[in-house]
């Protein structure tokens, strides 16, 4: 189905529904359709080490996503073993607190375990790849709302819209690694929402605009191939010193929705390492960036799923990677290091008040 055919099909489906007919163009399980609202990523280590984190997530959130526990190295320590215990513990936490959980991530260029890299023949790589995705998605069938099926497929500085990231998977499976992942996941769970996920497309910097164009081209290509893609993830690891490309982002999201795709904010946080000023001044700029982002995405419809990559500054990956020159902690998340809400949380509440 070409993207034009898909658009006509979706419009025809709307007309058919208005006439009383039944049209099924996307998964429709009760879990997949549950309004997802606001959520946060967490590791089991942090949840177990600090009860305040679990209390904050249960207070502010309606969904959760594991940071590490569903990635290859932790989930599959060797070719013959799947270890679901840690991810199951987060799922239990979610259920105990009436939260939904989404999955992250089935296929990624990073975090490929050594045992997989040691496979040299294409057929062996494909077997391991299909086996992994099929087994994991089947295990969590009817338990998760959505999956990040393919994560970060676009290079940081694409030279053209056709550029794709060179990965272990492309070296063995070619560009089919992306459609293969989606088709395998869909076969394992026909009702879970399947998403593609990417970062650094939200701002007006040239490299971000080029990356957005390549992301768009890939999404169109997947739809033209009839790949079962239901949602597009905007990671939204924002840079506080960069303004949001509100016009370009709004156009991009509007187009995605016109193709029948949902749009998720999947890993929101704001790196403030290049901002000057006191914490209150920095927090105000961070909140504005988040507000601009969500306003642009909301132009063509509500943002039904917003996840931050962590909830409290105390447990943000940014403080370990992007140190500020003044030695002060980065303030990238809705709650500060003592779990007190910041203006960032006020913005989230504004956009999820009906969740």
Secondary structure, DSSP 8 states (H G I E B T S, - for coil): --HHHHHHHHHHHHHHHHTT-----S---HHHHS--EEEEEE-HHHHHH-HHHHHHHHHH-SEEEESSTTSHHHH-SBTTB---HHHHHHHHHHHHTT-EEEEEEEEESS---HHHHT--SHHHHHHHHHHHHHHHHHHTTTT-SEEEEEE--S-TT-SSTT-----HHHHHHTTHHHHHHHHHHHHH-TTSEEEEEE-S-SBSSHHHHHHHHHHHHHHHHHHHTT----EEEE--EEETTS-B-HHHHHHHHHHHHHTT-EEEEEEEEEE-TT--S-HHHHHHHHHHHHHHHHHHHHTTS---EEEES-SBGGG-THHHHS--TT------SSB-TTS-B-HHHHHHHHHHTT-
